[in-house]
């Protein structure tokens, strides 16, 4: 795509011999906060349902990827072509019902196949354990709960109550208020609770 090639050229110039001094100082490590910040700004733009802002923030996030790729090319680590090729091959591999001859009946079958393929790619590493520990507690917690439930592990205090997004949000807000009243860091409390859950889950796995 012509515009994408032009963006790559801009990145090359910024990282070239006469490029921007700030850009030339950056490393893989120094760029990490910007990736996280831009991802959160995309989420904010989507919440605002502002198309112009979404376009702008997606562009900022895209440039972080381009920046990493061009920095990697400069140091001989990998290329943009490798990034694009890797994700393309992964998408084809994980959609055998589209690009292969696997038959599926519903979305649950698709998700199940995806998880099986992903597990094979990770050499059998337990899916519950592979999530980045740097994920925010709520995101990591929901993913862990979904995955341990799929394994057949019985979750404590799992009820049948049906609540709206607004009601869930209000309850979470109430818990944060309680955390503040009791001078408890909510993120740390959740992280430790998840660690205790994972310990119980691994004990259950060992006995299964």
Legacy VTK file of the C-alpha trace (Angstrom):
# vtk DataFile Version 3.0
C-alpha trace
ASCII
DATASET POLYDATA
POINTS 208 float
0.000 0.000 0.000
1.432 3.338 -1.106
0.647 5.234 2.119
2.157 2.498 4.277
5.343 2.487 2.206
5.499 6.266 2.638
5.192 5.834 6.427
8.067 3.340 6.385
10.135 5.881 4.466
9.383 8.546 7.125
10.546 6.149 9.862
13.705 5.345 7.930
14.521 9.040 7.602
13.883 9.724 11.297
16.236 6.878 12.218
18.765 7.679 9.502
22.196 9.312 9.860
20.667 12.798 9.813
17.514 11.786 11.631
15.801 13.076 14.747
18.117 13.068 17.815
15.266 11.873 20.050
14.395 8.976 17.744
18.034 7.988 17.434
18.316 7.653 21.226
15.441 5.184 21.542
15.772 1.476 22.354
13.380 -1.452 22.565
13.125 -0.836 26.292
12.608 2.938 26.126
9.703 2.518 23.671
7.722 0.184 25.973
5.798 2.930 27.844
4.707 4.496 24.549
3.231 1.241 23.264
1.199 0.891 26.454
0.121 4.543 26.433
-0.993 4.468 22.790
-2.956 1.242 23.315
-4.856 2.863 26.180
-5.508 5.955 24.073
-7.050 3.762 21.367
-9.361 2.266 23.990
-10.317 5.740 25.208
-11.074 6.884 21.648
-13.303 3.850 21.077
-15.145 4.544 24.321
-15.726 8.099 23.092
-16.976 6.692 19.755
-15.026 9.461 18.021
-13.952 8.240 14.569
-11.439 11.016 13.991
-9.775 10.320 17.340
-9.843 6.546 16.710
-8.085 7.049 13.365
-5.474 9.294 14.985
-4.796 6.964 17.919
-4.654 3.842 15.741
-2.106 5.688 13.624
-0.017 6.437 16.724
-0.194 2.780 17.766
0.718 1.654 14.254
3.743 3.925 14.242
5.002 2.291 17.427
5.077 -1.005 15.523
6.791 0.644 12.552
9.310 2.273 14.917
10.146 -1.103 16.489
10.499 -2.706 13.058
12.790 -0.015 11.686
14.875 0.044 14.860
15.199 -3.746 14.599
16.231 -3.519 10.940
18.845 -0.924 11.831
20.388 -3.263 14.420
19.972 -6.417 12.324
17.443 -8.129 14.604
14.383 -8.585 12.355
12.372 -6.795 9.663
8.902 -5.417 9.062
8.460 -8.157 6.479
9.021 -10.772 9.198
6.412 -9.128 11.437
3.808 -9.069 8.650
4.649 -12.577 7.460
4.489 -14.012 11.003
1.019 -12.620 11.770
-0.281 -13.608 8.333
0.872 -17.205 8.788
-0.518 -17.307 12.332
-3.965 -16.116 11.206
-4.074 -18.722 8.432
-2.893 -21.467 10.800
-5.458 -20.563 13.486
-8.385 -20.400 11.048
-8.382 -23.913 9.543
-12.177 -23.644 9.103
-11.523 -20.844 6.598
-8.163 -21.728 5.048
-8.314 -25.499 5.572
-10.836 -28.335 5.647
-11.799 -28.254 9.342
-15.566 -28.230 9.921
-17.111 -26.175 12.713
-20.683 -25.893 13.936
-20.536 -22.668 15.928
-18.324 -19.995 17.485
-17.552 -22.280 20.461
-15.955 -24.764 18.047
-13.879 -21.972 16.531
-12.625 -20.832 19.956
-11.884 -24.419 20.980
-9.845 -25.024 17.815
-8.013 -21.745 18.322
-7.008 -22.736 21.865
-5.863 -26.203 20.738
-3.729 -24.759 17.958
-2.330 -22.115 20.269
-1.398 -24.772 22.830
0.412 -26.789 20.140
2.303 -23.661 19.079
3.419 -23.124 22.665
4.712 -26.707 22.908
1.957 -27.726 25.300
2.582 -24.919 27.768
-0.544 -24.466 29.957
-2.652 -21.665 28.506
-3.472 -20.292 31.947
0.204 -19.601 32.648
1.177 -17.919 29.406
-0.432 -14.511 29.947
1.918 -11.556 30.402
2.222 -10.784 34.139
2.206 -7.077 33.218
-1.439 -7.223 32.137
-3.725 -5.023 34.281
-5.237 -7.070 37.116
-8.838 -7.025 35.899
-7.935 -8.072 32.353
-5.593 -10.814 33.572
-8.141 -11.934 36.160
-10.975 -12.365 33.669
-8.721 -14.304 31.292
-7.524 -16.596 34.085
-11.079 -17.253 35.306
-12.261 -18.133 31.801
-9.375 -20.491 31.190
-9.473 -22.349 34.504
-13.219 -22.816 34.068
-12.639 -24.363 30.632
-10.266 -26.832 32.295
-13.102 -28.094 34.495
-11.830 -26.447 37.663
-14.704 -25.498 39.971
-14.543 -21.823 40.823
-15.496 -20.723 44.307
-18.498 -18.442 44.775
-19.599 -18.791 41.151
-23.230 -17.702 41.071
-25.967 -17.594 38.478
-26.811 -13.944 38.987
-27.290 -11.974 35.765
-26.134 -8.374 35.927
-25.827 -5.586 33.387
-22.520 -3.887 32.539
-23.646 -0.874 34.557
-24.430 -3.007 37.616
-21.070 -4.787 37.377
-19.331 -1.424 37.091
-21.154 -0.093 40.155
-20.137 -3.142 42.200
-16.522 -2.791 41.135
-16.651 0.878 42.094
-18.040 -0.091 45.513
-15.143 -2.522 46.013
-12.652 0.199 45.105
-14.319 2.496 47.637
-13.967 -0.223 50.285
-10.324 -0.718 49.325
-9.660 2.983 49.819
-11.489 3.020 53.143
-9.348 0.140 54.343
-6.152 1.560 52.839
-5.715 -1.464 50.591
-4.146 -1.250 47.143
-6.817 -2.883 44.976
-4.436 -3.900 42.188
-2.088 -5.643 44.625
-4.990 -7.336 46.416
-6.329 -8.699 43.138
-2.899 -9.856 41.991
-2.381 -11.795 45.228
-5.871 -13.276 45.040
-5.123 -14.466 41.496
-1.860 -15.988 42.712
-3.786 -17.915 45.386
-6.289 -19.074 42.750
-3.467 -20.250 40.484
-1.902 -22.187 43.367
-5.213 -23.986 43.990
-5.617 -24.599 40.259
-2.139 -26.139 39.917
-2.770 -28.372 42.946
-6.024 -29.481 41.329
-4.207 -30.149 38.029
-1.575 -32.258 39.802
-4.265 -34.446 41.362
-6.378 -34.767 38.209
LINES 1 209
208 0 1 2 3 4 5 6 7 8 9 10 11 12 13 14 15 16 17 18 19 20 21 22 23 24 25 26 27 28 29 30 31 32 33 34 35 36 37 38 39 40 41 42 43 44 45 46 47 48 49 50 51 52 53 54 55 56 57 58 59 60 61 62 63 64 65 66 67 68 69 70 71 72 73 74 75 76 77 78 79 80 81 82 83 84 85 86 87 88 89 90 91 92 93 94 95 96 97 98 99 100 101 102 103 104 105 106 107 108 109 110 111 112 113 114 115 116 117 118 119 120 121 122 123 124 125 126 127 128 129 130 131 132 133 134 135 136 137 138 139 140 141 142 143 144 145 146 147 148 149 150 151 152 153 154 155 156 157 158 159 160 161 162 163 164 165 166 167 168 169 170 171 172 173 174 175 176 177 178 179 180 181 182 183 184 185 186 187 188 189 190 191 192 193 194 195 196 197 198 199 200 201 202 203 204 205 206 207
